[in-house]
């Protein structure tokens, strides 16, 4: 199946390969910041730490907020959430106005790249939280997407927990897509390196682009070896699938946390992905 997908990707890319290889052409459309400059922050958190008994989470690949119904759906789904993990965040004026309207939420964005033709508007992964992080790390994928020549950004944030010395590590991931299995492994290994250094609870969630069985198997083996539990959504069959293989793309994994409720919002028109909701508590 991986060979078939690579063939499909090759057919799709063959007509644009000359452009993709021409860095001068690509740099007219996209601008990539150094990793150290790829963290953007705005908004102000209202709380000093998370309550360990209940942390409400919302995860969504928003397809850059370009669908007609995105704004009202986002306002509805994000309301009352303690953590908001976004993929394909895209800082248009509408996006900025919509997210800034949430009182008491700080937004930390890991910028993948900027669109030159649209006034350097940034796109990437993002974490919104009602608690100020103690540390935020942005990692660019080692490999670039083949058409655009741009990296994927992964956003890591650490948060204090009431009554505890350890902290909650939250990872918003958008997995590298139209590339080989080896590039996927390298991308996940970047998350692995940060997780290895963290002793507290961890939430690892987003659009992993696990479009092949090989990718899915690698990811599940990786998280199992690291003591994670897979979040089982009671209507998980509604999550987005890759159309050529039927593999799920969106996942959530936890370590040192217990999930009391997890569901997928099945009826949405604001994105091609469906939002994930979960409520979790910190293990004693």
GUKOLLUM-556263 format. One line per field, with one value per residue: residue number from 1; x, y, z of N, C-alpha, C in turn. Coordinates in steps of 0.001 Angstrom, whole numbers, plus 500000, padded with zeros to 6 digits. Example, Ala and Ser with C-alpha at 12.3 -4.5 7.8 and 13.67 -1.06 7.14 Angstrom:
2
pakol	c(1 / 2)
nX	c(513190 / 512850)
nY	c(494310 / 497750)
nZ	c(507800 / 507080)
caX	c(512300 / 513670)
caY	c(495500 / 498940)
caZ	c(507800 / 507140)
cX	c(513200 / 512900)
cY	c(496700 / 500030)
cZ	c(507800 / 507870)
! end
This chain:
284
pakol	c(1 / 2 / 3 / 4 / 5 / 6 / 7 / 8 / 9 / 10 / 11 / 12 / 13 / 14 / 15 / 16 / 17 / 18 / 19 / 20 / 21 / 22 / 23 / 24 / 25 / 26 / 27 / 28 / 29 / 30 / 31 / 32 / 33 / 34 / 35 / 36 / 37 / 38 / 39 / 40 / 41 / 42 / 43 / 44 / 45 / 46 / 47 / 48 / 49 / 50 / 51 / 52 / 53 / 54 / 55 / 56 / 57 / 58 / 59 / 60 / 61 / 62 / 63 / 64 / 65 / 66 / 67 / 68 / 69 / 70 / 71 / 72 / 73 / 74 / 75 / 76 / 77 / 78 / 79 / 80 / 81 / 82 / 83 / 84 / 85 / 86 / 87 / 88 / 89 / 90 / 91 / 92 / 93 / 94 / 95 / 96 / 97 / 98 / 99 / 100 / 101 / 102 / 103 / 104 / 105 / 106 / 107 / 108 / 109 / 110 / 111 / 112 / 113 / 114 / 115 / 116 / 117 / 118 / 119 / 120 / 121 / 122 / 123 / 124 / 125 / 126 / 127 / 128 / 129 / 130 / 131 / 132 / 133 / 134 / 135 / 136 / 137 / 138 / 139 / 140 / 141 / 142 / 143 / 144 / 145 / 146 / 147 / 148 / 149 / 150 / 151 / 152 / 153 / 154 / 155 / 156 / 157 / 158 / 159 / 160 / 161 / 162 / 163 / 164 / 165 / 166 / 167 / 168 / 169 / 170 / 171 / 172 / 173 / 174 / 175 / 176 / 177 / 178 / 179 / 180 / 181 / 182 / 183 / 184 / 185 / 186 / 187 / 188 / 189 / 190 / 191 / 192 / 193 / 194 / 195 / 196 / 197 / 198 / 199 / 200 / 201 / 202 / 203 / 204 / 205 / 206 / 207 / 208 / 209 / 210 / 211 / 212 / 213 / 214 / 215 / 216 / 217 / 218 / 219 / 220 / 221 / 222 / 223 / 224 / 225 / 226 / 227 / 228 / 229 / 230 / 231 / 232 / 233 / 234 / 235 / 236 / 237 / 238 / 239 / 240 / 241 / 242 / 243 / 244 / 245 / 246 / 247 / 248 / 249 / 250 / 251 / 252 / 253 / 254 / 255 / 256 / 257 / 258 / 259 / 260 / 261 / 262 / 263 / 264 / 265 / 266 / 267 / 268 / 269 / 270 / 271 / 272 / 273 / 274 / 275 / 276 / 277 / 278 / 279 / 280 / 281 / 282 / 283 / 284)
nX	c(500822 / 501988 / 503720 / 501908 / 500752 / 502957 / 503351 / 501012 / 501427 / 503688 / 502691 / 500991 / 502812 / 504535 / 504127 / 504702 / 507201 / 509471 / 509058 / 509078 / 511717 / 512964 / 514194 / 514186 / 511772 / 509993 / 510564 / 509398 / 506779 / 506619 / 507875 / 510279 / 510883 / 513688 / 513949 / 514154 / 512857 / 510229 / 508098 / 505103 / 503156 / 500145 / 497494 / 496222 / 496527 / 494159 / 494491 / 496759 / 497572 / 496740 / 493813 / 494024 / 491966 / 490232 / 490573 / 489662 / 489619 / 490078 / 490538 / 491541 / 492000 / 491867 / 491784 / 492913 / 490977 / 489385 / 486964 / 483499 / 481815 / 483463 / 484091 / 481702 / 481387 / 483840 / 483819 / 481724 / 482611 / 485045 / 484437 / 484592 / 486652 / 489712 / 492123 / 493174 / 493948 / 495305 / 495624 / 496941 / 496483 / 495944 / 496892 / 494957 / 493074 / 490470 / 490840 / 492582 / 490925 / 488855 / 490063 / 491265 / 489097 / 488431 / 488339 / 490848 / 492492 / 495577 / 497501 / 499702 / 501756 / 503260 / 505111 / 505006 / 505509 / 505475 / 503110 / 504060 / 502663 / 500395 / 500807 / 502707 / 501331 / 501036 / 501211 / 500584 / 500985 / 499117 / 498560 / 496066 / 495432 / 494116 / 495964 / 499150 / 502021 / 505065 / 507148 / 507739 / 508218 / 509177 / 509317 / 510590 / 509844 / 512282 / 512410 / 511072 / 507842 / 507162 / 506068 / 505697 / 508055 / 508234 / 508440 / 506780 / 505400 / 505748 / 504244 / 505178 / 504280 / 504657 / 502990 / 502075 / 500709 / 498200 / 499201 / 501251 / 504625 / 505595 / 505026 / 502544 / 502952 / 502122 / 501439 / 500940 / 500429 / 501106 / 501442 / 504064 / 503334 / 502990 / 505157 / 507840 / 507844 / 510081 / 510557 / 508369 / 508934 / 511240 / 510088 / 508304 / 510210 / 511280 / 509360 / 509537 / 512066 / 511671 / 509694 / 511106 / 512640 / 510911 / 509234 / 506689 / 503035 / 501613 / 500063 / 499487 / 498580 / 496581 / 496639 / 498043 / 498627 / 498620 / 498473 / 499007 / 499087 / 501531 / 502628 / 500754 / 501091 / 503762 / 503542 / 501739 / 503223 / 505362 / 504178 / 503169 / 505496 / 506420 / 504777 / 502246 / 498662 / 496184 / 493697 / 490390 / 487771 / 484288 / 482728 / 484583 / 484839 / 483992 / 486049 / 488364 / 489405 / 492060 / 491532 / 492437 / 493316 / 491782 / 492683 / 492763 / 493442 / 493574 / 494441 / 494680 / 496782 / 497689 / 499685 / 500152 / 497747 / 494177 / 491345 / 488090 / 485995 / 485471 / 484930 / 483866 / 482966 / 480578 / 479063 / 480007 / 480930 / 482959 / 485507 / 487465 / 488293 / 487124 / 486196 / 487813 / 486907 / 487875 / 487904 / 490037 / 491946 / 494595 / 496693 / 497105)
nY	c(498794 / 501222 / 501613 / 502028 / 504430 / 506126 / 506090 / 507351 / 509846 / 510599 / 510857 / 512993 / 514964 / 515244 / 517181 / 519493 / 519362 / 520601 / 523219 / 522904 / 522271 / 524580 / 526854 / 529609 / 530281 / 529159 / 530656 / 533040 / 532693 / 531532 / 531983 / 530946 / 530948 / 531037 / 528375 / 529246 / 531653 / 531099 / 531087 / 532460 / 534597 / 535595 / 537242 / 536706 / 534606 / 533528 / 532017 / 530566 / 527962 / 524562 / 522847 / 519749 / 517870 / 518181 / 518813 / 520307 / 519646 / 520586 / 519629 / 520323 / 520211 / 522892 / 523480 / 525807 / 527663 / 528415 / 527580 / 528325 / 528218 / 528224 / 530125 / 530563 / 527905 / 527357 / 529198 / 528144 / 525507 / 525871 / 527223 / 527378 / 525589 / 524364 / 523841 / 524267 / 522771 / 523303 / 522578 / 523531 / 526202 / 529571 / 532736 / 534837 / 537917 / 537414 / 535045 / 535963 / 537889 / 536246 / 534364 / 536109 / 537143 / 535477 / 535644 / 535533 / 533575 / 532411 / 532326 / 530259 / 529900 / 527721 / 528427 / 527287 / 528254 / 531329 / 533050 / 534765 / 536170 / 536954 / 539034 / 538002 / 536225 / 533872 / 530285 / 527197 / 525068 / 525305 / 526217 / 526988 / 528277 / 528497 / 528845 / 530164 / 529091 / 527569 / 527079 / 527121 / 525325 / 525150 / 523028 / 522435 / 520187 / 517789 / 517169 / 518539 / 519325 / 518045 / 519547 / 522267 / 522785 / 523377 / 523185 / 521185 / 522385 / 521684 / 522183 / 522572 / 522782 / 523562 / 523288 / 524505 / 522592 / 522560 / 522070 / 520294 / 519273 / 518463 / 519064 / 519626 / 518454 / 519496 / 518689 / 519822 / 518496 / 518337 / 516092 / 515331 / 515049 / 514369 / 512477 / 510064 / 507010 / 507039 / 509770 / 510428 / 508932 / 510279 / 512724 / 512066 / 511213 / 513577 / 514524 / 512459 / 512922 / 515211 / 514292 / 512300 / 513759 / 514625 / 514236 / 514418 / 514402 / 513926 / 515190 / 514312 / 515183 / 515629 / 516141 / 513572 / 512688 / 509965 / 508248 / 505784 / 502243 / 501460 / 503806 / 504278 / 501979 / 502317 / 504668 / 503876 / 501863 / 503381 / 505151 / 503356 / 502154 / 504270 / 504473 / 505552 / 505956 / 505210 / 507445 / 506608 / 507360 / 507691 / 507772 / 507324 / 506465 / 508487 / 510192 / 511912 / 510205 / 508967 / 509072 / 507169 / 504945 / 504614 / 505010 / 506403 / 509833 / 511672 / 511752 / 511142 / 510938 / 509954 / 510271 / 509560 / 510650 / 510509 / 509814 / 510863 / 511350 / 511287 / 512407 / 512715 / 515409 / 515091 / 516430 / 518860 / 521742 / 523480 / 522595 / 520022 / 518127 / 516629 / 517911 / 517031 / 516206 / 516035 / 515189 / 515302 / 514079 / 514546 / 511895 / 510449)
nZ	c(500000 / 500751 / 498587 / 496529 / 497348 / 497234 / 494497 / 493632 / 494787 / 493359 / 490733 / 491144 / 491778 / 489642 / 487658 / 488917 / 489836 / 488777 / 489546 / 492304 / 492755 / 492221 / 494147 / 494152 / 492985 / 494862 / 497170 / 496569 / 497231 / 499786 / 503094 / 505315 / 508662 / 510920 / 513290 / 515936 / 515833 / 515438 / 517146 / 518103 / 520148 / 521741 / 523546 / 526936 / 529705 / 532160 / 534454 / 536935 / 537133 / 536169 / 537259 / 538753 / 538779 / 536624 / 533255 / 530398 / 526967 / 523566 / 520272 / 516967 / 513494 / 511571 / 508895 / 507972 / 508591 / 506463 / 505492 / 505014 / 507301 / 509472 / 511574 / 513363 / 514240 / 515469 / 517606 / 519082 / 519702 / 521046 / 523323 / 526829 / 527115 / 528494 / 527292 / 523958 / 521067 / 517996 / 514519 / 511356 / 511884 / 510950 / 510492 / 509614 / 509329 / 510189 / 511654 / 513695 / 514938 / 515829 / 517615 / 519440 / 520729 / 522783 / 526113 / 528617 / 527546 / 526448 / 523502 / 521876 / 519184 / 516879 / 514221 / 510959 / 508361 / 506427 / 504403 / 501751 / 499752 / 501002 / 502871 / 504665 / 506360 / 508956 / 509265 / 510973 / 513875 / 516966 / 520400 / 522601 / 525827 / 529170 / 531076 / 531824 / 530072 / 531272 / 529660 / 526170 / 523217 / 519854 / 517110 / 513927 / 511281 / 510273 / 507601 / 504521 / 503106 / 499850 / 497658 / 498382 / 499697 / 502369 / 505982 / 508514 / 511571 / 515014 / 518123 / 521453 / 524848 / 528293 / 531421 / 534663 / 537417 / 539826 / 543159 / 542596 / 541825 / 539382 / 535829 / 533237 / 530037 / 526852 / 523516 / 520346 / 517268 / 513789 / 511493 / 509147 / 505654 / 502555 / 502011 / 502459 / 504467 / 506126 / 506566 / 508120 / 510420 / 511291 / 511908 / 514030 / 515838 / 516703 / 518463 / 520285 / 521413 / 523010 / 524741 / 526074 / 527834 / 529720 / 532782 / 533843 / 533442 / 530117 / 527201 / 523946 / 520891 / 517881 / 514311 / 512892 / 510402 / 509709 / 507310 / 506215 / 506935 / 507887 / 508976 / 511027 / 512614 / 513428 / 514964 / 517025 / 518253 / 519155 / 521035 / 522858 / 523890 / 525319 / 527474 / 527088 / 526839 / 524456 / 523518 / 523542 / 521586 / 521955 / 519714 / 517716 / 515105 / 513501 / 513026 / 510797 / 507855 / 505753 / 502369 / 500497 / 501882 / 504117 / 506684 / 509961 / 510722 / 512808 / 516232 / 519811 / 522611 / 525913 / 528874 / 532243 / 532792 / 533101 / 531158 / 531191 / 529528 / 526054 / 522827 / 519386 / 517328 / 515059 / 513099 / 511223 / 509307 / 509086 / 508578 / 506931 / 508686 / 511734 / 514923 / 518041 / 521311 / 524721 / 528182 / 530898 / 533729 / 536115 / 537005 / 540249)
caX	c(500000 / 502884 / 504223 / 500816 / 500616 / 504095 / 503099 / 499985 / 502074 / 504585 / 501874 / 500504 / 503902 / 505423 / 503954 / 505168 / 508516 / 510439 / 508850 / 509484 / 513170 / 513447 / 514024 / 513890 / 510324 / 509318 / 510730 / 508466 / 505468 / 506702 / 509051 / 510484 / 511647 / 514501 / 513149 / 514188 / 511965 / 508961 / 507101 / 504324 / 502262 / 499268 / 496476 / 496672 / 495849 / 493517 / 494812 / 498176 / 497856 / 495597 / 493235 / 494312 / 490783 / 489495 / 491133 / 488833 / 490492 / 489474 / 491581 / 490921 / 492666 / 490830 / 491879 / 493269 / 489832 / 488954 / 485598 / 482526 / 481182 / 484470 / 484067 / 480702 / 481634 / 484981 / 483374 / 480878 / 483351 / 486154 / 483917 / 484658 / 487762 / 490928 / 493195 / 492719 / 495067 / 494935 / 496531 / 496631 / 496128 / 496333 / 496616 / 494250 / 492418 / 489330 / 491354 / 493075 / 489787 / 488078 / 490777 / 491512 / 487851 / 488313 / 488967 / 491565 / 493205 / 496834 / 497695 / 501095 / 501768 / 504477 / 504965 / 505658 / 506019 / 504682 / 502666 / 504527 / 501672 / 499326 / 501371 / 503435 / 500460 / 501675 / 500426 / 501295 / 500217 / 498871 / 497938 / 495420 / 495317 / 493781 / 497102 / 500404 / 503035 / 506389 / 508096 / 507181 / 509237 / 508687 / 510221 / 510289 / 510175 / 513594 / 512167 / 510064 / 506836 / 507832 / 505547 / 505935 / 509386 / 508056 / 508374 / 505670 / 505796 / 505145 / 504282 / 505254 / 504137 / 504622 / 502092 / 502031 / 499515 / 497982 / 499565 / 502236 / 505913 / 505783 / 504215 / 501851 / 503482 / 501098 / 502041 / 500039 / 501219 / 500595 / 502457 / 504481 / 502295 / 503257 / 506554 / 508052 / 507721 / 511269 / 510401 / 507404 / 509672 / 512098 / 509236 / 507853 / 511361 / 511460 / 508485 / 510114 / 513208 / 511151 / 508994 / 512122 / 513189 / 509819 / 508819 / 505310 / 501988 / 501759 / 499002 / 500104 / 497356 / 496465 / 496553 / 499340 / 498758 / 498892 / 497686 / 499304 / 499114 / 502898 / 502754 / 499914 / 501740 / 504950 / 503108 / 501171 / 504336 / 506146 / 503500 / 503066 / 506803 / 506623 / 503821 / 501040 / 497401 / 495440 / 492367 / 489330 / 486607 / 483114 / 482285 / 485843 / 484728 / 483667 / 487259 / 488732 / 490225 / 492720 / 490569 / 492975 / 493602 / 490788 / 493331 / 492464 / 494530 / 493573 / 494569 / 495095 / 497447 / 497961 / 500522 / 499984 / 496442 / 493021 / 490320 / 486756 / 485039 / 486112 / 483982 / 484098 / 481807 / 480437 / 478388 / 480675 / 481222 / 484036 / 486768 / 487305 / 488505 / 486099 / 486817 / 487899 / 486747 / 488147 / 488087 / 491029 / 492420 / 495969 / 496779 / 497766)
caY	c(500000 / 502386 / 501803 / 502621 / 505835 / 506861 / 506251 / 508393 / 511123 / 510931 / 511336 / 514325 / 515928 / 515283 / 518409 / 520659 / 519071 / 521617 / 524386 / 522563 / 522265 / 525947 / 527537 / 531015 / 530367 / 528860 / 531732 / 534129 / 532378 / 531129 / 532403 / 530079 / 531588 / 530134 / 527726 / 530067 / 532802 / 530557 / 531081 / 533701 / 534524 / 536728 / 536937 / 536598 / 533537 / 534010 / 531170 / 530315 / 526531 / 523704 / 522041 / 518378 / 517006 / 518315 / 519662 / 520096 / 519815 / 520648 / 519426 / 520457 / 520726 / 523818 / 523708 / 527227 / 528535 / 528963 / 527178 / 529389 / 528123 / 527968 / 531043 / 530250 / 526592 / 527463 / 529887 / 527215 / 524343 / 526251 / 527840 / 526597 / 524631 / 524800 / 523695 / 524220 / 522367 / 523518 / 522314 / 524430 / 527562 / 530469 / 534008 / 535866 / 538879 / 536732 / 534128 / 536757 / 538478 / 535181 / 533819 / 537170 / 537441 / 534588 / 536240 / 534654 / 532523 / 532747 / 531545 / 530037 / 529336 / 527263 / 528843 / 526454 / 529170 / 532520 / 533257 / 536075 / 536872 / 537425 / 539879 / 537169 / 535565 / 532649 / 529077 / 526207 / 524482 / 526293 / 525803 / 528018 / 527775 / 529487 / 528875 / 530566 / 528048 / 527888 / 526942 / 526753 / 524907 / 524898 / 522212 / 522222 / 518850 / 517677 / 517128 / 519459 / 518817 / 518105 / 520542 / 523635 / 522951 / 523970 / 522204 / 521187 / 522850 / 521032 / 523094 / 521940 / 523747 / 522982 / 524065 / 524112 / 521905 / 522915 / 521094 / 519327 / 519786 / 518198 / 519895 / 518992 / 518721 / 519420 / 518706 / 519935 / 517963 / 518154 / 515223 / 515532 / 514365 / 513731 / 512062 / 508645 / 506545 / 507458 / 511159 / 510384 / 508451 / 511371 / 513749 / 511575 / 511145 / 514901 / 514526 / 511494 / 513524 / 516107 / 513442 / 511592 / 514665 / 515088 / 513205 / 514624 / 513961 / 514393 / 515076 / 514320 / 515088 / 516426 / 515473 / 512910 / 512268 / 508529 / 507844 / 504394 / 501323 / 501459 / 504977 / 504056 / 500966 / 502915 / 505610 / 503153 / 501207 / 504426 / 505682 / 502270 / 502006 / 505420 / 504433 / 506300 / 505283 / 505778 / 507931 / 505964 / 508230 / 506826 / 507733 / 507567 / 506155 / 509713 / 510953 / 511950 / 509118 / 509190 / 508460 / 506063 / 503783 / 504561 / 505138 / 507618 / 510813 / 512417 / 510902 / 511743 / 509991 / 510551 / 509570 / 510190 / 511306 / 509644 / 510476 / 510476 / 511484 / 511648 / 512272 / 513416 / 516159 / 514527 / 517309 / 520145 / 522181 / 524462 / 521976 / 518643 / 517328 / 516802 / 518248 / 516051 / 516716 / 515104 / 515727 / 514451 / 514445 / 514134 / 510736 / 510666)
caZ	c(500000 / 500747 / 497225 / 495752 / 497749 / 496695 / 493070 / 493503 / 495096 / 492254 / 489612 / 491514 / 491879 / 488483 / 486888 / 489671 / 490376 / 488349 / 490399 / 493666 / 492824 / 492010 / 495420 / 493919 / 492778 / 496118 / 498138 / 496231 / 497805 / 501183 / 503842 / 506467 / 509722 / 511742 / 514337 / 517140 / 515644 / 514960 / 518221 / 518224 / 521305 / 522007 / 524541 / 528315 / 530436 / 533383 / 535603 / 537176 / 537004 / 535888 / 538324 / 538338 / 538711 / 535360 / 532203 / 529207 / 525805 / 522229 / 519262 / 515645 / 512294 / 511130 / 507441 / 507848 / 508839 / 505172 / 505169 / 505280 / 508615 / 510493 / 512723 / 514388 / 514816 / 516369 / 518816 / 519831 / 520180 / 521922 / 524543 / 528055 / 527092 / 529170 / 526312 / 522568 / 520218 / 516604 / 513406 / 510245 / 512288 / 509856 / 511128 / 508862 / 510208 / 510794 / 512675 / 514818 / 515644 / 516465 / 518771 / 520418 / 521430 / 523944 / 527292 / 529520 / 526819 / 525801 / 522283 / 521500 / 517837 / 516237 / 512824 / 509959 / 507344 / 506164 / 503025 / 501298 / 498931 / 501881 / 503934 / 505623 / 507334 / 509436 / 509456 / 511768 / 514975 / 518009 / 521653 / 523404 / 527194 / 530188 / 532003 / 531187 / 530062 / 531811 / 528554 / 524863 / 522254 / 518489 / 516316 / 512514 / 510803 / 509644 / 506157 / 504008 / 502169 / 498546 / 496708 / 498847 / 500273 / 503691 / 507066 / 509468 / 512897 / 516168 / 519259 / 522769 / 525936 / 529632 / 532267 / 536076 / 537910 / 541233 / 544168 / 542108 / 541400 / 537954 / 534944 / 532122 / 528703 / 525809 / 522183 / 519191 / 516167 / 512432 / 510938 / 507763 / 504887 / 501258 / 502027 / 502715 / 505847 / 506876 / 507005 / 509225 / 511585 / 511765 / 512520 / 515331 / 516727 / 517308 / 519637 / 521211 / 522110 / 524048 / 525712 / 526870 / 528840 / 530587 / 533733 / 534253 / 532520 / 528736 / 526191 / 522615 / 520093 / 516670 / 513011 / 512722 / 509001 / 509657 / 506145 / 505879 / 508062 / 508411 / 509855 / 512198 / 513442 / 514043 / 515989 / 518158 / 518945 / 519819 / 522219 / 523835 / 524536 / 526195 / 528568 / 526771 / 526538 / 523336 / 523889 / 522765 / 521439 / 521917 / 518313 / 517024 / 513678 / 512777 / 512740 / 509385 / 507328 / 504471 / 501448 / 499718 / 502731 / 505199 / 507989 / 510717 / 510749 / 514071 / 517417 / 521069 / 523492 / 527221 / 529846 / 533548 / 532765 / 532887 / 530340 / 531650 / 528428 / 524781 / 521731 / 518127 / 516853 / 513723 / 512145 / 511088 / 507940 / 509150 / 508193 / 506493 / 509890 / 512763 / 516211 / 519106 / 522668 / 525799 / 529532 / 531525 / 535063 / 536354 / 537882 / 541546)
cX	c(500862 / 503411 / 503162 / 500674 / 501763 / 503935 / 502069 / 500591 / 502976 / 503803 / 501379 / 501608 / 504670 / 505326 / 504434 / 506587 / 509551 / 510318 / 509362 / 510990 / 513771 / 513191 / 513707 / 512398 / 509595 / 509418 / 509896 / 507120 / 505530 / 507991 / 509146 / 511375 / 512585 / 513648 / 513064 / 513272 / 510542 / 507903 / 506430 / 503351 / 501406 / 498161 / 497089 / 495848 / 495296 / 493941 / 496314 / 498538 / 496578 / 495119 / 493392 / 493086 / 490017 / 490182 / 490380 / 489598 / 489674 / 490610 / 490932 / 491935 / 491639 / 490885 / 492065 / 492085 / 489231 / 487538 / 484607 / 482051 / 482186 / 484284 / 482983 / 480911 / 482787 / 484570 / 482555 / 481704 / 484431 / 485689 / 484023 / 485775 / 488986 / 492133 / 492589 / 493934 / 494626 / 496045 / 496016 / 496002 / 496685 / 495915 / 496139 / 493621 / 491224 / 489785 / 491811 / 491930 / 489013 / 488774 / 491000 / 490263 / 487633 / 489076 / 489679 / 492286 / 494486 / 497033 / 499178 / 501123 / 503170 / 504352 / 505729 / 506303 / 505066 / 504313 / 503063 / 503431 / 500506 / 499915 / 502032 / 502544 / 501029 / 500686 / 501262 / 500384 / 500120 / 498283 / 497360 / 495188 / 494894 / 494822 / 498347 / 501398 / 504324 / 507454 / 507330 / 508336 / 508561 / 509751 / 509710 / 510644 / 511534 / 513474 / 511069 / 509019 / 507354 / 507326 / 505938 / 507357 / 509349 / 507997 / 507022 / 506220 / 505037 / 505319 / 504214 / 505084 / 504027 / 503845 / 502147 / 500676 / 499382 / 498377 / 500606 / 503524 / 506139 / 504796 / 503564 / 502506 / 502367 / 501774 / 500939 / 500833 / 500418 / 501675 / 502797 / 503675 / 502800 / 504721 / 506630 / 507850 / 508894 / 511154 / 509406 / 508096 / 510552 / 511276 / 508763 / 509008 / 511674 / 510581 / 509049 / 511240 / 512743 / 510469 / 509993 / 512665 / 512155 / 509334 / 507356 / 504315 / 502131 / 500450 / 499644 / 498970 / 497422 / 496250 / 497921 / 499616 / 499224 / 498081 / 497960 / 499273 / 500496 / 503116 / 501974 / 500575 / 502961 / 504545 / 502586 / 502250 / 505149 / 505461 / 503342 / 504373 / 507071 / 505571 / 502561 / 499835 / 496752 / 494067 / 491348 / 488110 / 485362 / 482466 / 483489 / 485812 / 484402 / 484893 / 487597 / 489639 / 490908 / 491966 / 491109 / 493180 / 492597 / 491419 / 492948 / 493693 / 494682 / 493569 / 494859 / 495665 / 497775 / 498879 / 500424 / 498677 / 495355 / 491946 / 488948 / 485722 / 485793 / 485123 / 484409 / 482815 / 481632 / 479854 / 479056 / 480857 / 482380 / 485399 / 486477 / 487621 / 487392 / 486764 / 486787 / 487747 / 487194 / 488270 / 488995 / 491376 / 493839 / 495978 / 497512 / 499147)
cY	c(501264 / 502669 / 502452 / 504102 / 506683 / 507092 / 507342 / 509766 / 511568 / 511492 / 512745 / 515374 / 516148 / 516599 / 519657 / 520470 / 520131 / 522872 / 524118 / 522591 / 523662 / 526754 / 529015 / 531224 / 530173 / 530013 / 532959 / 533933 / 532131 / 531666 / 531554 / 530794 / 530579 / 529581 / 528595 / 531286 / 532373 / 530399 / 532444 / 533538 / 535776 / 536281 / 536748 / 535553 / 534060 / 533239 / 530922 / 528857 / 525783 / 523015 / 520573 / 517494 / 517119 / 519309 / 519328 / 520529 / 519755 / 520582 / 519503 / 520933 / 521589 / 524152 / 525195 / 528180 / 529120 / 528550 / 528221 / 529389 / 527980 / 528839 / 530689 / 528881 / 526648 / 528120 / 528954 / 526108 / 524709 / 526837 / 526883 / 525575 / 525222 / 524771 / 523561 / 523934 / 522459 / 523079 / 523108 / 525726 / 528512 / 531874 / 535079 / 536851 / 538240 / 535805 / 534903 / 537342 / 537423 / 534664 / 534875 / 537499 / 536546 / 535196 / 535165 / 533504 / 533105 / 531787 / 531479 / 529290 / 528916 / 527490 / 527891 / 527303 / 530345 / 532564 / 534668 / 536863 / 537411 / 538114 / 539073 / 536596 / 534190 / 531495 / 528068 / 525565 / 525496 / 525621 / 527039 / 527457 / 528883 / 529537 / 529296 / 529405 / 528523 / 527814 / 526558 / 526441 / 524679 / 524100 / 522126 / 520785 / 518874 / 517767 / 518109 / 518713 / 519031 / 519183 / 521951 / 523866 / 523575 / 522874 / 522222 / 521662 / 522074 / 521964 / 522310 / 523032 / 523000 / 523906 / 523574 / 523494 / 522206 / 521755 / 520082 / 520020 / 519571 / 519023 / 519054 / 519428 / 518495 / 519571 / 518767 / 519584 / 517976 / 517385 / 515547 / 514599 / 513648 / 513333 / 510589 / 508305 / 507034 / 508897 / 511256 / 509953 / 509569 / 512460 / 513313 / 511490 / 512495 / 515043 / 513609 / 512115 / 514459 / 515293 / 512746 / 512453 / 515081 / 513961 / 513311 / 514094 / 514615 / 514183 / 515290 / 514121 / 515969 / 515574 / 514879 / 512533 / 510809 / 507907 / 506423 / 503543 / 501290 / 502631 / 504762 / 503067 / 501541 / 503826 / 504876 / 502416 / 502218 / 504886 / 504594 / 502087 / 503125 / 505522 / 505237 / 505373 / 505990 / 506217 / 507287 / 506871 / 507369 / 506776 / 508001 / 507261 / 507393 / 510574 / 510897 / 510779 / 509575 / 508395 / 507264 / 504796 / 503591 / 504619 / 506455 / 508518 / 511492 / 511460 / 511757 / 510641 / 510692 / 509641 / 510301 / 510948 / 510250 / 510433 / 509958 / 510549 / 511914 / 511400 / 513086 / 514165 / 515825 / 515457 / 518674 / 520469 / 523171 / 523918 / 520594 / 517666 / 517611 / 517030 / 517076 / 516761 / 515640 / 515860 / 514765 / 514972 / 513916 / 512978 / 511098 / 510030)
cZ	c(500000 / 499345 / 496349 / 496080 / 497226 / 495197 / 492817 / 493752 / 493960 / 491072 / 489886 / 491429 / 490592 / 487717 / 487616 / 490189 / 489997 / 489197 / 491801 / 493828 / 492670 / 493280 / 495237 / 493705 / 494097 / 497103 / 497786 / 496922 / 499306 / 501810 / 505095 / 507468 / 510371 / 512887 / 515590 / 517054 / 515285 / 516043 / 518280 / 519383 / 521381 / 522954 / 525919 / 529046 / 531762 / 534633 / 535713 / 536986 / 536674 / 537152 / 537930 / 538158 / 537401 / 534434 / 530926 / 527959 / 524514 / 521213 / 517884 / 514612 / 511585 / 509631 / 507152 / 508051 / 507577 / 504785 / 505692 / 506729 / 509749 / 511730 / 513740 / 515022 / 515811 / 517680 / 519707 / 520470 / 521203 / 523247 / 525730 / 528103 / 527790 / 528235 / 524926 / 521703 / 518765 / 515668 / 512205 / 510739 / 511225 / 510245 / 510158 / 509845 / 510916 / 511907 / 513906 / 515634 / 516431 / 517715 / 519849 / 521241 / 522648 / 525116 / 528112 / 528858 / 526221 / 524628 / 521957 / 520173 / 517434 / 514744 / 511910 / 508874 / 507200 / 504688 / 502579 / 500579 / 499759 / 503110 / 505048 / 506717 / 507667 / 509492 / 510229 / 512794 / 516105 / 519234 / 522322 / 524799 / 528144 / 531301 / 531223 / 531204 / 530722 / 530729 / 527301 / 523922 / 520914 / 517745 / 514877 / 512135 / 510116 / 508135 / 505781 / 503189 / 500752 / 497597 / 497120 / 499343 / 501647 / 504757 / 507770 / 510811 / 513964 / 517364 / 520569 / 523828 / 527264 / 530567 / 533711 / 536438 / 539399 / 542150 / 543743 / 541696 / 539900 / 537132 / 533855 / 530816 / 527687 / 524449 / 521141 / 517944 / 514868 / 511678 / 509495 / 506873 / 503644 / 501107 / 502396 / 504192 / 506696 / 507370 / 508159 / 510518 / 512146 / 512445 / 513909 / 516328 / 517368 / 518544 / 520710 / 522044 / 523241 / 525143 / 526628 / 528005 / 529890 / 531486 / 534152 / 533241 / 531147 / 527974 / 524830 / 521621 / 518858 / 515446 / 512708 / 511268 / 508898 / 508519 / 505690 / 507138 / 508705 / 509357 / 511152 / 513155 / 514147 / 515197 / 517220 / 518941 / 519747 / 521100 / 523291 / 524602 / 525531 / 527300 / 528347 / 526639 / 525346 / 523823 / 522950 / 522754 / 521231 / 520533 / 517407 / 515538 / 512847 / 512487 / 511255 / 509037 / 506046 / 503407 / 500683 / 500553 / 503856 / 506593 / 508648 / 510770 / 512104 / 515259 / 518639 / 521953 / 524805 / 528027 / 531171 / 533668 / 532570 / 532158 / 530751 / 530542 / 527175 / 523658 / 520521 / 517777 / 515371 / 512682 / 512137 / 509608 / 507907 / 508789 / 507643 / 507627 / 510888 / 514120 / 517181 / 520450 / 523650 / 527113 / 530269 / 532911 / 535227 / 537337 / 539179 / 541534)
! end
